[in-house]
Amino acid sequence: MKSIAITIFVALIVIVMSLYLVSFQVREIECALVTTFGKPTRNISEPGWYFKWPAPIQRVHKFDSRMRVFEADLGETPTAGAVPIIVNTYVVWRIAQPLDFFNAVGNVDEAERKLLSHISSAQNTVIGQHAFGEFINSDPAKIKFKEIEKEMFGELQSSVAEADYGIEIKTLGIKQLKVSEDTSKEVFKRMKAERNRRTETTISQGKAEAKTITDDADSKKKELLAAADARAKAIQAQGDAEAAKYYEMLQADPELAIFLRNIDALKEILKERATIILTTDTDLIRYLREMPQIKLSEPNEPETQASQSGQ
């Protein structure tokens, strides 16, 4: 019995070692490349259990196919206005084609080194087409971070695809934007000059509008004064004409003229409901109680009476 157990144990070891030599497993997070005498022969991207010839006939090269994040902290990149900025860009990538990846780069470190070169080229190309104000601006509507990231992503995808590294670029983003101290001073100087220019423009426009309003008011003032003066002259002329009539009446018969003026005054006083208190010896009360004896005089009668009184 003991010999049988030893035999079974040895057989199991042989079977396991054989399986280890002629088979391999690819997990969910892996992709594999099988080489025969150093030359790539099979590209495996699906998980499972696979067979192969034992080494050194065939070898299996496994790669992690999960997403990787690579941050590229590069140097200064000039914008369209020659203002240098430092952009910290991150890239999410993965190994998509093990065969191409093995032939082009071989390992992750070399792949990221090549990615750094392509990211630098994409940044210089895209950022050089955009002004500094599209990165940093007091007006949020003028900042174009999303558009710039999209353009850099497209540029990087195109260049990596042409290089045929067997990797796939999933996304690209700007993690951080840096500006040197000298650049910051220059930017603030430009912003201050721009604010001063806008202030001067606003003040000039305000002065121009104020002058227009003042000129318009002066013009209307002159028109109103001219109209009021003409109206005053017309009223004065009308008053002079009416006064002339009363003056003629006064010359013709002074007592009648005074009587008519008093009657007009009484009409004005009693035109609406009103309460007045007068003494009994007032002419107006006397007019209400009795009609004065007024006789029309001849035109030459005042002169005759005057000559008689003179005598």
FISE-524733 format. One line per 2 residues: number of its first residue (from 1); their letters; for each residue x, y, z of N, C-alpha, C. Coordinates in steps of 0.2 Angstrom, whole numbers, padded with zeros to 4 digits, always signed. Example, Ala and Ser with C-alpha at 12.3 -4.5 7.8 and 13.67 -1.06 7.14 Angstrom:
<lotis>
1> as> +0066:-0028:+0039:+0062:-0022:+0039:+0066:-0016:+0039 ~ +0064:-0011:+0035:+0068:-0005:+0036:+0064:+0000:+0039
</lotis>
This chain:
<lotis>
1> mk> +0004:-0006:+0000:+0000:+0000:+0000:+0004:+0006:+0000 ~ +0010:+0006:+0004:+0014:+0012:+0004:+0017:+0013:-0003
3> si> +0019:+0008:-0006:+0022:+0009:-0013:+0018:+0012:-0018 ~ +0011:+0010:-0017:+0006:+0012:-0022:+0005:+0020:-0020
5> ai> +0005:+0022:-0014:+0004:+0029:-0012:+0010:+0033:-0015 ~ +0016:+0030:-0014:+0021:+0034:-0017:+0021:+0035:-0025
7> ti> +0019:+0029:-0028:+0018:+0029:-0035:+0013:+0035:-0037 ~ +0008:+0035:-0034:+0002:+0040:-0036:+0005:+0047:-0035
9> fv> +0008:+0048:-0029:+0011:+0055:-0028:+0016:+0057:-0033 ~ +0020:+0052:-0035:+0025:+0054:-0040:+0022:+0055:-0047
11> al> +0017:+0051:-0048:+0013:+0052:-0054:+0010:+0059:-0054 ~ +0007:+0061:-0049:+0004:+0068:-0048:+0009:+0073:-0049
13> iv> +0014:+0072:-0046:+0020:+0078:-0047:+0022:+0078:-0054 ~ +0022:+0072:-0058:+0024:+0072:-0065:+0019:+0076:-0069
15> iv> +0013:+0074:-0067:+0007:+0077:-0071:+0007:+0085:-0070 ~ +0008:+0087:-0064:+0008:+0094:-0063:+0013:+0098:-0066
17> ms> +0019:+0095:-0066:+0025:+0098:-0069:+0024:+0098:-0077 ~ +0021:+0092:-0079:+0020:+0092:-0086:+0015:+0098:-0089
19> ly> +0010:+0098:-0084:+0005:+0104:-0086:+0008:+0110:-0085 ~ +0012:+0111:-0081:+0016:+0118:-0080:+0020:+0119:-0086
21> lv> +0023:+0114:-0089:+0028:+0115:-0094:+0024:+0116:-0101 ~ +0018:+0113:-0102:+0015:+0113:-0108:+0008:+0117:-0108
23> sf> +0007:+0121:-0102:+0000:+0125:-0102:+0002:+0131:-0098 ~ -0003:+0136:-0099:-0003:+0142:-0095:-0010:+0145:-0094
25> qv> -0011:+0149:-0090:-0017:+0152:-0088:-0016:+0160:-0090 ~ -0022:+0163:-0093:-0022:+0170:-0094:-0028:+0172:-0090
27> re> -0027:+0177:-0085:-0032:+0179:-0081:-0036:+0185:-0084 ~ -0041:+0187:-0081:-0045:+0193:-0083:-0042:+0199:-0084
29> ie> -0037:+0200:-0080:-0033:+0207:-0081:-0027:+0206:-0085 ~ -0026:+0201:-0089:-0020:+0200:-0092:-0021:+0199:-0100
31> ca> -0016:+0200:-0104:-0016:+0197:-0111:-0009:+0194:-0112 ~ -0008:+0190:-0116:-0002:+0186:-0117:+0000:+0185:-0124
33> lv> +0007:+0184:-0125:+0010:+0183:-0131:+0014:+0177:-0131 ~ +0014:+0172:-0136:+0017:+0166:-0136:+0023:+0167:-0141
35> tt> +0029:+0166:-0140:+0034:+0166:-0145:+0037:+0159:-0146 ~ +0039:+0157:-0152:+0042:+0151:-0154:+0049:+0152:-0156
37> fg> +0054:+0150:-0152:+0061:+0151:-0153:+0062:+0159:-0154 ~ +0059:+0162:-0150:+0060:+0170:-0149:+0056:+0174:-0154
39> kp> +0052:+0171:-0159:+0048:+0174:-0163:+0040:+0174:-0161 ~ +0037:+0180:-0161:+0030:+0179:-0159:+0025:+0175:-0164
41> tr> +0021:+0171:-0161:+0017:+0166:-0165:+0010:+0167:-0163 ~ +0008:+0168:-0156:+0001:+0169:-0154:+0000:+0175:-0150
43> ni> -0006:+0178:-0151:-0008:+0184:-0148:-0014:+0182:-0144 ~ -0014:+0182:-0137:-0020:+0180:-0133:-0022:+0186:-0129
45> se> -0029:+0188:-0130:-0031:+0193:-0126:-0038:+0191:-0122 ~ -0040:+0185:-0123:-0045:+0182:-0119:-0043:+0178:-0113
47> pg> -0046:+0178:-0108:-0044:+0174:-0102:-0046:+0167:-0103 ~ -0042:+0162:-0100:-0043:+0155:-0101:-0037:+0151:-0099
49> wy> -0037:+0145:-0101:-0032:+0140:-0100:-0029:+0138:-0107 ~ -0023:+0138:-0108:-0020:+0137:-0115:-0014:+0132:-0114
51> fk> -0013:+0129:-0120:-0007:+0124:-0120:-0002:+0127:-0125 ~ +0004:+0125:-0124:+0010:+0127:-0127:+0016:+0122:-0127
53> wp> +0021:+0123:-0131:+0026:+0118:-0131:+0031:+0120:-0125 ~ +0034:+0116:-0122:+0038:+0118:-0116:+0044:+0122:-0119
55> ap> +0047:+0126:-0114:+0053:+0130:-0115:+0059:+0125:-0117 ~ +0063:+0127:-0121:+0064:+0134:-0124:+0061:+0134:-0131
57> iq> +0056:+0129:-0132:+0053:+0130:-0139:+0048:+0136:-0139 ~ +0044:+0136:-0134:+0039:+0142:-0134:+0039:+0145:-0127
59> rv> +0039:+0151:-0127:+0039:+0155:-0121:+0032:+0160:-0121 ~ +0030:+0161:-0115:+0024:+0165:-0114:+0026:+0172:-0110
61> hk> +0024:+0177:-0114:+0025:+0184:-0111:+0018:+0187:-0109 ~ +0017:+0188:-0102:+0011:+0191:-0100:+0011:+0198:-0099
63> fd> +0006:+0202:-0100:+0006:+0209:-0099:-0001:+0211:-0095 ~ +0000:+0215:-0091:-0006:+0218:-0087:-0010:+0222:-0092
65> sr> -0016:+0220:-0093:-0021:+0224:-0098:-0025:+0229:-0095 ~ -0024:+0230:-0088:-0028:+0235:-0085:-0026:+0242:-0087
67> mr> -0031:+0247:-0085:-0030:+0254:-0087:-0024:+0256:-0082 ~ -0020:+0261:-0085:-0014:+0264:-0082:-0014:+0271:-0082
69> vf> -0013:+0274:-0077:-0012:+0282:-0077:-0005:+0284:-0077 ~ -0004:+0288:-0082:+0003:+0291:-0082:+0003:+0299:-0082
71> ea> +0006:+0302:-0077:+0007:+0309:-0077:+0013:+0312:-0080 ~ +0012:+0316:-0084:+0018:+0319:-0088:+0019:+0327:-0085
73> dl> +0024:+0328:-0081:+0025:+0334:-0078:+0031:+0337:-0083 ~ +0029:+0341:-0088:+0034:+0343:-0093:+0036:+0350:-0091
75> ge> +0041:+0353:-0095:+0043:+0360:-0095:+0038:+0365:-0097 ~ +0041:+0371:-0098:+0036:+0376:-0100:+0035:+0375:-0108
77> tp> +0028:+0377:-0109:+0026:+0377:-0116:+0023:+0384:-0118 ~ +0026:+0387:-0123:+0023:+0393:-0125:+0016:+0393:-0128
79> ta> +0012:+0398:-0127:+0006:+0399:-0130:+0006:+0403:-0136 ~ +0000:+0404:-0139:+0000:+0408:-0145:+0003:+0415:-0145
81> ga> +0003:+0418:-0139:+0005:+0425:-0137:+0012:+0424:-0134 ~ +0016:+0419:-0135:+0023:+0418:-0132:+0023:+0419:-0125
83> vp> +0017:+0417:-0121:+0017:+0417:-0114:+0018:+0410:-0112 ~ +0024:+0408:-0108:+0025:+0401:-0107:+0021:+0399:-0101
85> ii> +0019:+0393:-0101:+0015:+0390:-0096:+0017:+0383:-0095 ~ +0016:+0380:-0089:+0018:+0373:-0087:+0012:+0369:-0086
87> vn> +0011:+0364:-0090:+0005:+0360:-0090:+0006:+0353:-0087 ~ +0003:+0351:-0082:+0004:+0344:-0079:-0002:+0340:-0082
89> ty> +0000:+0336:-0087:-0005:+0332:-0091:-0005:+0324:-0088 ~ -0011:+0322:-0088:-0011:+0314:-0086:-0015:+0311:-0092
91> vv> -0012:+0304:-0093:-0015:+0300:-0098:-0017:+0293:-0095 ~ -0023:+0291:-0097:-0025:+0284:-0096:-0024:+0280:-0102
93> wr> -0020:+0275:-0101:-0019:+0270:-0107:-0019:+0263:-0105 ~ -0019:+0258:-0109:-0018:+0251:-0108:-0015:+0248:-0114
95> ia> -0013:+0242:-0113:-0010:+0237:-0118:-0016:+0234:-0122 ~ -0016:+0236:-0128:-0022:+0233:-0132:-0020:+0227:-0137
97> qp> -0014:+0228:-0139:-0011:+0223:-0144:-0004:+0220:-0141 ~ -0004:+0214:-0138:+0002:+0212:-0135:+0008:+0211:-0140
99> ld> +0006:+0209:-0146:+0011:+0207:-0151:+0015:+0214:-0153 ~ +0011:+0219:-0155:+0013:+0225:-0157:+0017:+0229:-0151
101> ff> +0014:+0228:-0145:+0018:+0231:-0139:+0024:+0227:-0138 ~ +0025:+0221:-0139:+0031:+0217:-0138:+0036:+0219:-0143
103> na> +0034:+0220:-0149:+0039:+0221:-0154:+0041:+0229:-0154 ~ +0037:+0233:-0152:+0038:+0240:-0152:+0042:+0243:-0146
105> vg> +0039:+0241:-0140:+0042:+0244:-0134:+0045:+0238:-0129 ~ +0041:+0233:-0128:+0043:+0227:-0124:+0041:+0227:-0117
107> nv> +0041:+0233:-0114:+0039:+0234:-0107:+0036:+0240:-0105 ~ +0033:+0241:-0099:+0029:+0247:-0098:+0033:+0253:-0097
109> de> +0039:+0252:-0094:+0044:+0258:-0093:+0046:+0261:-0100 ~ +0047:+0257:-0105:+0049:+0260:-0111:+0043:+0263:-0115
111> ae> +0037:+0260:-0113:+0031:+0263:-0116:+0029:+0270:-0114 ~ +0030:+0271:-0107:+0029:+0277:-0104:+0034:+0282:-0106
113> rk> +0040:+0280:-0107:+0045:+0285:-0110:+0043:+0287:-0117 ~ +0041:+0283:-0121:+0039:+0285:-0128:+0032:+0289:-0127
115> ll> +0028:+0287:-0123:+0022:+0291:-0122:+0024:+0299:-0120 ~ +0029:+0299:-0116:+0031:+0306:-0113:+0033:+0310:-0119
117> sh> +0036:+0307:-0124:+0038:+0311:-0130:+0032:+0313:-0134 ~ +0027:+0309:-0135:+0021:+0310:-0139:+0017:+0315:-0135
119> is> +0017:+0315:-0129:+0013:+0320:-0125:+0016:+0327:-0126 ~ +0023:+0327:-0125:+0026:+0334:-0126:+0025:+0337:-0133
121> sa> +0025:+0332:-0138:+0024:+0335:-0145:+0016:+0337:-0146 ~ +0012:+0333:-0143:+0005:+0336:-0143:+0003:+0342:-0140
123> qn> +0007:+0343:-0134:+0006:+0349:-0130:+0008:+0355:-0134 ~ +0014:+0354:-0137:+0017:+0360:-0140:+0013:+0362:-0146
125> tv> +0010:+0357:-0150:+0007:+0358:-0156:+0000:+0362:-0154 ~ -0004:+0359:-0149:-0010:+0362:-0147:-0010:+0368:-0143
127> ig> -0006:+0368:-0138:-0006:+0374:-0134:-0003:+0380:-0138 ~ +0002:+0379:-0142:+0004:+0384:-0147:-0001:+0388:-0151
129> qh> -0007:+0384:-0152:-0012:+0387:-0156:-0017:+0391:-0152 ~ -0016:+0391:-0145:-0021:+0395:-0141:-0018:+0400:-0137
131> af> -0022:+0406:-0136:-0019:+0411:-0132:-0019:+0410:-0125 ~ -0015:+0414:-0121:-0015:+0413:-0114:-0021:+0414:-0110
133> ge> -0025:+0419:-0113:-0032:+0420:-0110:-0037:+0414:-0110 ~ -0035:+0409:-0115:-0040:+0404:-0115:-0038:+0398:-0109
135> fi> -0033:+0400:-0106:-0031:+0395:-0100:-0033:+0399:-0094 ~ -0031:+0405:-0093:-0032:+0409:-0087:-0035:+0415:-0089
137> ns> -0041:+0416:-0086:-0045:+0422:-0088:-0050:+0424:-0082 ~ -0052:+0430:-0081:-0057:+0432:-0076:-0064:+0431:-0079
139> dp> -0064:+0430:-0085:-0071:+0428:-0088:-0071:+0421:-0089 ~ -0075:+0417:-0085:-0075:+0410:-0086:-0077:+0407:-0093
141> ak> -0081:+0412:-0097:-0084:+0410:-0103:-0078:+0409:-0108 ~ -0072:+0413:-0107:-0067:+0413:-0112:-0062:+0407:-0111
143> ik> -0062:+0404:-0105:-0058:+0398:-0104:-0060:+0392:-0108 ~ -0055:+0389:-0111:-0057:+0383:-0116:-0053:+0377:-0114
145> fk> -0053:+0375:-0108:-0050:+0369:-0105:-0052:+0363:-0109 ~ -0059:+0362:-0109:-0061:+0356:-0112:-0060:+0356:-0119
147> ei> -0060:+0361:-0123:-0058:+0361:-0130:-0051:+0359:-0131 ~ -0047:+0362:-0127:-0039:+0361:-0128:-0038:+0354:-0126
149> ek> -0041:+0351:-0121:-0040:+0344:-0119:-0042:+0339:-0124 ~ -0048:+0341:-0128:-0050:+0337:-0133:-0045:+0337:-0139
151> em> -0043:+0343:-0141:-0038:+0343:-0146:-0032:+0339:-0145 ~ -0029:+0340:-0138:-0023:+0336:-0136:-0024:+0329:-0137
153> fg> -0030:+0327:-0134:-0032:+0320:-0135:-0032:+0317:-0142 ~ -0035:+0321:-0146:-0035:+0318:-0153:-0028:+0318:-0156
155> el> -0024:+0323:-0155:-0017:+0323:-0157:-0013:+0318:-0155 ~ -0014:+0316:-0148:-0010:+0311:-0145:-0012:+0304:-0148
157> qs> -0019:+0303:-0149:-0021:+0297:-0151:-0018:+0295:-0159 ~ -0018:+0301:-0162:-0016:+0300:-0169:-0009:+0298:-0170
159> sv> -0005:+0302:-0166:+0003:+0300:-0166:+0004:+0293:-0163 ~ +0001:+0291:-0158:+0002:+0284:-0155:+0000:+0279:-0160
161> ae> -0006:+0280:-0163:-0008:+0275:-0168:-0003:+0274:-0174 ~ +0000:+0280:-0176:+0004:+0280:-0182:+0011:+0276:-0180
163> ad> +0013:+0277:-0173:+0019:+0273:-0171:+0018:+0266:-0170 ~ +0011:+0264:-0169:+0010:+0256:-0169:+0013:+0253:-0163
165> yg> +0012:+0256:-0157:+0015:+0253:-0151:+0010:+0248:-0148 ~ +0005:+0247:-0150:+0000:+0242:-0147:-0003:+0244:-0141
167> ie> -0004:+0250:-0140:-0007:+0253:-0134:-0013:+0257:-0136 ~ -0017:+0258:-0131:-0024:+0262:-0133:-0024:+0268:-0128
169> ik> -0025:+0274:-0130:-0026:+0280:-0126:-0033:+0280:-0125 ~ -0035:+0280:-0118:-0042:+0280:-0116:-0044:+0288:-0115
171> tl> -0040:+0291:-0112:-0042:+0298:-0110:-0036:+0302:-0109 ~ -0037:+0309:-0109:-0031:+0314:-0108:-0034:+0320:-0104
173> gi> -0031:+0322:-0099:-0033:+0328:-0096:-0028:+0332:-0093 ~ -0029:+0339:-0092:-0025:+0343:-0089:-0026:+0343:-0081
175> kq> -0021:+0341:-0077:-0022:+0340:-0070:-0020:+0347:-0067 ~ -0015:+0350:-0069:-0013:+0356:-0066:-0010:+0361:-0071
177> lk> -0011:+0367:-0070:-0008:+0373:-0074:-0004:+0377:-0069 ~ +0003:+0378:-0071:+0007:+0382:-0068:+0010:+0388:-0072
179> vs> +0011:+0393:-0068:+0014:+0399:-0072:+0020:+0401:-0067 ~ +0025:+0403:-0070:+0031:+0405:-0067:+0030:+0412:-0064
181> ed> +0034:+0414:-0059:+0034:+0420:-0056:+0034:+0426:-0061 ~ +0039:+0426:-0065:+0040:+0431:-0070:+0034:+0432:-0075
183> ts> +0031:+0426:-0077:+0025:+0426:-0081:+0019:+0429:-0077 ~ +0019:+0427:-0071:+0013:+0430:-0067:+0013:+0437:-0066
185> ke> +0019:+0440:-0065:+0020:+0447:-0065:+0018:+0450:-0072 ~ +0020:+0447:-0077:+0019:+0450:-0084:+0011:+0450:-0085
187> vf> +0008:+0444:-0083:+0001:+0443:-0084:-0003:+0448:-0080 ~ -0001:+0449:-0074:-0005:+0454:-0070:-0004:+0461:-0073
189> kr> +0002:+0462:-0075:+0003:+0469:-0078:-0001:+0470:-0084 ~ -0002:+0465:-0088:-0006:+0465:-0094:-0014:+0466:-0092
191> mk> -0016:+0462:-0087:-0022:+0463:-0085:-0024:+0470:-0082 ~ -0019:+0473:-0078:-0020:+0479:-0076:-0021:+0484:-0081
193> ae> -0016:+0484:-0086:-0017:+0488:-0092:-0023:+0488:-0096 ~ -0026:+0481:-0096:-0032:+0480:-0100:-0038:+0483:-0096
195> rn> -0038:+0482:-0089:-0043:+0485:-0085:-0043:+0493:-0085 ~ -0037:+0496:-0085:-0036:+0503:-0086:-0039:+0506:-0093
197> rr> -0038:+0502:-0098:-0040:+0504:-0105:-0048:+0503:-0105 ~ -0051:+0498:-0102:-0058:+0498:-0101:-0061:+0503:-0097
199> te> -0057:+0505:-0092:-0060:+0510:-0087:-0060:+0517:-0091 ~ -0055:+0518:-0095:-0054:+0525:-0099:-0060:+0525:-0104
201> tt> -0061:+0519:-0107:-0066:+0519:-0113:-0073:+0520:-0110 ~ -0074:+0517:-0104:-0080:+0518:-0101:-0082:+0525:-0099
203> is> -0076:+0528:-0096:-0077:+0535:-0094:-0078:+0540:-0100 ~ -0074:+0538:-0105:-0075:+0542:-0111:-0082:+0542:-0114
205> qg> -0085:+0536:-0114:-0092:+0535:-0116:-0097:+0538:-0112 ~ -0095:+0538:-0105:-0100:+0542:-0101:-0100:+0549:-0102
207> ka> -0094:+0552:-0103:-0093:+0559:-0104:-0097:+0561:-0111 ~ -0096:+0557:-0116:-0099:+0558:-0122:-0107:+0558:-0121
209> ea> -0109:+0553:-0118:-0117:+0552:-0116:-0119:+0558:-0112 ~ -0115:+0560:-0107:-0117:+0566:-0103:-0117:+0572:-0107
211> kt> -0113:+0573:-0111:-0113:+0579:-0116:-0119:+0579:-0120 ~ -0120:+0573:-0123:-0126:+0573:-0127:-0133:+0575:-0123
213> it> -0133:+0572:-0117:-0139:+0574:-0113:-0139:+0581:-0111 ~ -0133:+0584:-0109:-0133:+0591:-0108:-0135:+0595:-0114
215> dd> -0132:+0594:-0119:-0134:+0598:-0125:-0141:+0597:-0127 ~ -0144:+0591:-0126:-0151:+0590:-0128:-0156:+0594:-0123
217> ad> -0153:+0594:-0116:-0157:+0598:-0111:-0157:+0605:-0112 ~ -0151:+0608:-0114:-0150:+0615:-0116:-0154:+0617:-0122
219> sk> -0155:+0613:-0127:-0159:+0614:-0133:-0166:+0614:-0131 ~ -0168:+0610:-0127:-0175:+0610:-0125:-0177:+0616:-0120
221> kk> -0172:+0617:-0116:-0173:+0623:-0112:-0174:+0629:-0116 ~ -0170:+0630:-0121:-0170:+0636:-0125:-0177:+0636:-0129
223> el> -0179:+0630:-0131:-0186:+0630:-0134:-0191:+0632:-0129 ~ -0191:+0629:-0123:-0196:+0630:-0118:-0196:+0638:-0116
225> la> -0190:+0641:-0115:-0190:+0648:-0113:-0193:+0652:-0119 ~ -0191:+0650:-0125:-0193:+0654:-0131:-0201:+0654:-0131
227> aa> -0204:+0648:-0130:-0211:+0647:-0131:-0214:+0651:-0125 ~ -0211:+0650:-0119:-0214:+0654:-0113:-0214:+0661:-0114
229> da> -0208:+0664:-0117:-0208:+0671:-0118:-0213:+0673:-0123 ~ -0214:+0669:-0129:-0219:+0671:-0134:-0226:+0671:-0131
231> ra> -0227:+0666:-0126:-0234:+0665:-0123:-0235:+0671:-0118 ~ -0229:+0673:-0115:-0230:+0679:-0110:-0231:+0686:-0114
233> ka> -0228:+0686:-0120:-0229:+0692:-0124:-0236:+0692:-0126 ~ -0239:+0686:-0128:-0246:+0686:-0131:-0251:+0688:-0125
235> iq> -0249:+0685:-0119:-0254:+0687:-0114:-0253:+0694:-0112 ~ -0247:+0697:-0112:-0246:+0704:-0111:-0250:+0708:-0116
237> aq> -0249:+0706:-0122:-0253:+0710:-0127:-0260:+0709:-0127 ~ -0263:+0703:-0125:-0270:+0703:-0123:-0272:+0707:-0118
239> gd> -0268:+0707:-0112:-0270:+0711:-0106:-0269:+0719:-0108 ~ -0264:+0720:-0112:-0264:+0727:-0114:-0270:+0729:-0118
241> ae> -0273:+0725:-0123:-0278:+0726:-0127:-0285:+0727:-0122 ~ -0285:+0722:-0118:-0291:+0723:-0113:-0291:+0729:-0109
243> aa> -0285:+0731:-0106:-0284:+0737:-0102:-0285:+0743:-0106 ~ -0283:+0743:-0113:-0285:+0748:-0117:-0292:+0750:-0118
245> ky> -0296:+0744:-0118:-0304:+0745:-0118:-0306:+0748:-0112 ~ -0304:+0746:-0106:-0306:+0749:-0100:-0304:+0756:-0099
247> ye> -0298:+0757:-0102:-0295:+0764:-0102:-0299:+0769:-0106 ~ -0302:+0766:-0112:-0306:+0770:-0116:-0313:+0771:-0112
249> ml> -0315:+0766:-0109:-0322:+0767:-0105:-0320:+0772:-0099 ~ -0315:+0771:-0096:-0313:+0775:-0091:-0313:+0783:-0093
251> qa> -0310:+0784:-0099:-0310:+0791:-0101:-0317:+0793:-0103 ~ -0321:+0789:-0106:-0328:+0791:-0108:-0332:+0792:-0102
253> dp> -0332:+0788:-0097:-0336:+0788:-0091:-0333:+0785:-0085 ~ -0329:+0788:-0081:-0326:+0785:-0076:-0330:+0782:-0071
255> el> -0336:+0784:-0069:-0340:+0781:-0064:-0343:+0774:-0067 ~ -0345:+0774:-0073:-0347:+0768:-0076:-0342:+0763:-0077
257> ai> -0336:+0765:-0079:-0330:+0760:-0079:-0329:+0757:-0072 ~ -0329:+0761:-0067:-0327:+0759:-0060:-0333:+0754:-0058
259> fl> -0339:+0756:-0060:-0344:+0751:-0058:-0344:+0744:-0062 ~ -0342:+0745:-0068:-0341:+0738:-0072:-0335:+0734:-0069
261> rn> -0330:+0737:-0067:-0325:+0734:-0064:-0326:+0730:-0058 ~ -0330:+0734:-0054:-0333:+0731:-0047:-0337:+0725:-0048
263> id> -0342:+0726:-0053:-0346:+0720:-0055:-0342:+0714:-0057 ~ -0337:+0715:-0061:-0333:+0710:-0063:-0329:+0707:-0057
265> al> -0327:+0711:-0053:-0324:+0708:-0047:-0329:+0704:-0043 ~ -0335:+0707:-0042:-0340:+0703:-0038:-0341:+0696:-0041
267> ke> -0342:+0696:-0048:-0343:+0690:-0052:-0337:+0685:-0050 ~ -0331:+0687:-0050:-0326:+0682:-0049:-0326:+0680:-0042
269> il> -0328:+0684:-0037:-0328:+0682:-0030:-0334:+0677:-0029 ~ -0340:+0678:-0032:-0345:+0674:-0031:-0346:+0669:-0036
271> ke> -0341:+0667:-0040:-0341:+0662:-0046:-0343:+0655:-0043 ~ -0339:+0654:-0038:-0341:+0647:-0034:-0343:+0648:-0027
273> ra> -0346:+0643:-0024:-0348:+0644:-0017:-0343:+0646:-0013 ~ -0344:+0652:-0010:-0339:+0655:-0005:-0343:+0659:+0000
275> ti> -0339:+0660:+0005:-0342:+0664:+0011:-0337:+0670:+0012 ~ -0340:+0676:+0012:-0336:+0682:+0013:-0340:+0687:+0018
277> il> -0336:+0690:+0021:-0338:+0695:+0027:-0336:+0702:+0025 ~ -0341:+0706:+0024:-0339:+0713:+0022:-0343:+0718:+0026
279> tt> -0341:+0724:+0027:-0345:+0729:+0031:-0350:+0732:+0026 ~ -0355:+0735:+0030:-0361:+0737:+0026:-0359:+0743:+0022
281> dt> -0354:+0747:+0023:-0352:+0753:+0019:-0348:+0751:+0013 ~ -0347:+0744:+0012:-0343:+0743:+0006:-0347:+0743:+0000
283> dl> -0343:+0746:-0006:-0346:+0747:-0012:-0350:+0741:-0015 ~ -0347:+0735:-0014:-0350:+0729:-0016:-0356:+0728:-0013
285> ir> -0357:+0729:-0006:-0363:+0728:-0003:-0368:+0733:-0005 ~ -0366:+0739:-0006:-0371:+0744:-0008:-0373:+0742:-0015
287> yl> -0369:+0739:-0020:-0372:+0737:-0026:-0377:+0732:-0026 ~ -0377:+0727:-0021:-0382:+0722:-0020:-0388:+0725:-0017
289> re> -0388:+0730:-0013:-0394:+0733:-0010:-0397:+0738:-0014 ~ -0394:+0742:-0018:-0397:+0747:-0022:-0393:+0748:-0029
291> mp> -0396:+0750:-0034:-0393:+0751:-0040:-0391:+0758:-0040 ~ -0384:+0760:-0041:-0382:+0767:-0041:-0385:+0771:-0047
293> qi> -0386:+0777:-0046:-0389:+0781:-0051:-0383:+0783:-0055 ~ -0383:+0780:-0061:-0377:+0782:-0066:-0381:+0784:-0072
295> kl> -0379:+0790:-0075:-0381:+0793:-0081:-0376:+0793:-0086 ~ -0378:+0792:-0092:-0373:+0793:-0097:-0372:+0800:-0098
297> se> -0366:+0802:-0099:-0364:+0809:-0100:-0362:+0810:-0107 ~ -0363:+0816:-0109:-0361:+0818:-0116:-0354:+0818:-0117
299> pn> -0351:+0817:-0123:-0344:+0817:-0123:-0341:+0823:-0121 ~ -0344:+0829:-0122:-0341:+0836:-0120:-0343:+0838:-0113
301> ep> -0347:+0834:-0110:-0350:+0836:-0103:-0344:+0836:-0098 ~ -0340:+0831:-0098:-0334:+0832:-0093:-0330:+0838:-0094
303> et> -0329:+0840:-0100:-0325:+0846:-0101:-0329:+0853:-0099 ~ -0336:+0852:-0100:-0340:+0858:-0098:-0340:+0859:-0090
305> qa> -0341:+0853:-0087:-0341:+0853:-0080:-0335:+0855:-0077 ~ -0329:+0853:-0080:-0323:+0855:-0078:-0322:+0862:-0079
307> sq> -0324:+0865:-0084:-0323:+0872:-0085:-0327:+0876:-0080 ~ -0334:+0873:-0078:-0338:+0877:-0073:-0334:+0876:-0067
309> sg> -0332:+0870:-0065:-0329:+0870:-0058:-0322:+0874:-0058 ~ -0319:+0875:-0064:-0314:+0880:-0064:-0315:+0887:-0063
311> q> -0322:+0889:-0065:-0324:+0895:-0064:-0326:+0896:-0057
</lotis>
